[in-house]
Amino acid sequence: PFGDIFYRVNFFSAVSASAGLGAFAYVWHGLFSRLWRTTRWWETVMPVVVALTAIAGTYTFWMQAARAEVYAPTFLAFAVLIALCYGADESVRRGRNDLGRWLMGAGFIAGLGMGLHNATFASALPAILLFFVMLSRRRRIGAREWIAAAVFFVIGLSIYLYLPIRAGANPPLNWGWTSSSRAPELNEGVSDPPVANEARGALQGVCTEETIAHLYKEEQQMRT
């Protein structure tokens, strides 16, 4: 509701990065409290503050938190997934019977993460799955809960459906022509539009306002 589209996307990256740090703060605070068995808040809060400052102050983190890329939302999804794993472990330690809920939440975030950065989450999923299998030996997880977690995983993964659905609505800019298996035929028998090739190249680098404007102009010319 404020600023142009470029400002809003960058702002979303900054919010995602900050929220990811908050999720890790929740996990670290709980682990420090469990490790040191202390009731003095500063003994657990101060190490968390130092750790968060060390991460947030790095050039790589600051750069990715202020640009329109997948890394900040991926960081948030991964941090939430780790927080869900910690919450599940804490639930088992306290003797609660809600482990299935944590598993379903982890399944949804894992599926959503696959839509954000599949390489990162594909490499982490075996460890997450093994973690819950080990937890199920301490607190049984029923077959229905495993199936529900799989369903939530597919729901999260359905973020990919946005691409063909939005592309099928004939948007002004259709990167990669995802509404079909191949690029549409254009005048003079061109089967792979230059604008699609250029868009793919832009996606691999920094996509600036000038790049988007140029791609938009070329696609509009091709439609006329």
C-alpha positions in Angstrom: 0.0 0.0 0.0 3.0 2.3 0.0 5.8 3.1 -2.5 6.2 1.5 -5.9 6.4 -2.2 -6.7 10.2 -2.2 -6.4 10.2 -0.6 -3.0 7.5 -3.0 -1.7 9.4 -6.1 -2.9 12.7 -4.9 -1.3 10.8 -4.0 1.8 9.3 -7.6 1.9 12.9 -8.9 1.7 13.9 -6.8 4.7 10.9 -7.9 6.7 11.5 -11.6 5.8 15.2 -11.3 6.9 14.2 -9.6 10.2 11.5 -12.2 10.9 13.9 -15.0 10.2 16.3 -13.6 12.8 13.3 -13.5 15.3 12.6 -17.2 14.6 16.2 -18.1 15.3 16.2 -15.9 18.4 13.3 -18.0 19.7 15.2 -21.2 19.1 18.5 -20.0 20.6 16.9 -18.6 23.6 15.2 -21.9 24.3 18.4 -23.9 23.8 20.4 -21.6 26.0 17.8 -21.8 28.7 17.8 -25.6 28.5 21.6 -25.8 28.4 22.4 -23.5 31.3 19.2 -24.1 33.4 19.1 -20.6 34.6 16.3 -18.2 35.5 18.4 -15.0 35.0 17.2 -13.6 31.8 20.4 -11.8 30.8 22.3 -15.1 30.8 20.2 -16.3 27.9 19.2 -13.1 26.2 22.7 -11.6 25.9 24.2 -14.5 23.9 21.2 -14.4 21.6 21.7 -10.6 21.0 25.4 -11.1 20.3 24.7 -13.9 17.8 21.9 -12.0 16.0 24.1 -8.9 15.8 27.0 -10.9 14.4 24.7 -12.4 11.7 22.7 -9.3 10.8 25.9 -7.2 10.6 27.5 -9.3 7.9 27.8 -7.9 4.4 26.1 -11.0 2.8 23.1 -10.9 5.1 22.6 -7.2 4.8 22.9 -7.3 1.0 20.4 -10.1 0.6 18.0 -8.5 3.0 17.8 -5.3 0.9 17.3 -6.7 -2.6 14.5 -8.4 -4.5 15.7 -12.0 -4.3 14.6 -15.3 -3.0 17.2 -15.6 -0.3 15.5 -13.5 2.4 12.2 -15.3 2.2 14.1 -18.6 2.0 16.0 -17.7 5.2 12.7 -16.9 6.9 11.1 -20.2 5.8 14.1 -22.2 6.9 14.2 -20.4 10.3 10.5 -21.1 10.8 11.1 -24.7 9.9 13.9 -25.0 12.5 11.7 -23.2 15.1 8.9 -25.8 14.4 11.4 -28.6 15.0 12.5 -27.0 18.2 8.9 -26.6 19.3 8.2 -30.2 18.5 11.1 -31.3 20.6 10.0 -29.1 23.5 6.5 -30.4 23.2 7.8 -34.0 23.6 10.0 -33.0 26.6 7.0 -31.4 28.3 4.8 -34.5 27.7 2.3 -32.8 25.5 0.2 -34.7 22.8 0.4 -32.2 20.0 3.4 -33.5 18.1 1.3 -34.0 15.0 0.5 -30.3 14.8 4.2 -29.5 14.7 4.7 -32.1 12.0 1.9 -30.7 9.9 3.3 -27.2 10.3 6.8 -28.4 9.3 5.3 -30.1 6.3 3.6 -27.0 5.1 6.7 -24.8 5.5 8.9 -27.4 3.9 6.6 -27.5 0.8 6.5 -23.7 0.7 10.3 -23.6 1.0 10.6 -26.0 -2.0 8.8 -23.3 -4.0 11.2 -20.6 -2.8 14.5 -22.4 -3.2 14.2 -26.1 -3.9 17.9 -26.8 -3.7 18.2 -25.6 -0.1 15.1 -27.4 1.2 15.7 -30.6 -0.8 19.0 -31.0 0.9 17.5 -30.3 4.4 14.3 -32.4 4.0 16.0 -35.8 4.8 17.4 -34.4 8.1 14.0 -32.9 9.0 12.2 -36.1 8.2 14.7 -38.1 10.2 14.3 -35.7 13.1 10.5 -36.3 13.3 11.0 -40.1 12.9 13.3 -40.0 15.9 10.8 -37.9 17.8 8.1 -40.4 17.0 10.0 -43.0 18.9 9.5 -40.9 22.0 6.0 -39.8 21.3 4.0 -41.8 18.7 2.9 -40.1 15.5 -0.1 -41.7 13.9 -0.5 -42.6 10.2 -3.2 -39.9 9.9 -0.8 -37.3 11.1 1.9 -38.4 8.6 -0.6 -38.3 5.8 -1.9 -34.9 6.9 1.7 -33.6 7.0 2.2 -34.9 3.4 -1.0 -33.1 2.4 0.2 -29.8 3.9 3.5 -30.3 2.1 1.7 -30.5 -1.2 -0.4 -27.4 -0.2 2.8 -25.5 0.4 4.3 -26.8 -2.8 1.3 -25.5 -4.7 2.9 -22.1 -4.8 4.3 -23.2 -8.1 0.7 -23.2 -9.5 0.9 -19.4 -9.5 3.2 -19.4 -12.5 1.0 -21.1 -15.1 -2.2 -19.6 -13.7 -0.9 -16.1 -13.8 0.8 -16.7 -17.2 -2.5 -18.0 -18.6 -4.2 -14.7 -17.8 -2.1 -13.0 -20.5 -0.1 -10.6 -18.2 1.8 -7.7 -19.7 5.1 -9.4 -18.9 5.2 -13.2 -19.2 8.7 -14.4 -18.3 9.5 -17.8 -19.7 6.0 -18.3 -21.2 5.1 -20.7 -18.4 1.5 -21.0 -19.6 2.6 -23.6 -22.1 5.3 -26.2 -22.5 7.0 -24.2 -25.3 7.1 -20.5 -26.3 4.2 -19.5 -28.7 4.8 -19.1 -32.4 5.3 -15.5 -33.4 5.7 -13.7 -36.7 8.5 -14.9 -39.0 8.4 -18.4 -37.4 10.2 -17.4 -34.2 9.5 -20.2 -31.7 11.6 -18.9 -28.8 11.0 -15.1 -28.3 14.1 -13.1 -27.7 12.3 -11.4 -24.8 12.0 -14.8 -23.1 15.7 -15.4 -23.5 16.6 -12.0 -22.2 14.2 -12.5 -19.2 15.9 -15.7 -18.3 19.3 -13.9 -18.3 17.9 -11.1 -16.2 16.6 -13.6 -13.6 20.1 -15.0 -13.2 21.5 -11.5 -12.4 20.3 -8.3 -10.8 16.8 -7.4 -12.2 16.7 -3.6 -12.1 13.8 -1.3 -12.9 15.4 -0.5 -16.2 15.6 -4.2 -17.1 11.9 -4.8 -16.3 10.9 -1.7 -18.3 13.0 -2.9 -21.3 11.5 -6.3 -21.2 8.0 -4.9 -20.9 8.5 -2.7 -23.9 9.9 -5.5 -26.0 7.0 -7.8 -25.1 4.4 -5.2 -25.9 6.1 -4.7 -29.3 5.9 -8.4 -30.0 2.2 -8.5 -29.1 1.3 -5.8 -31.7 
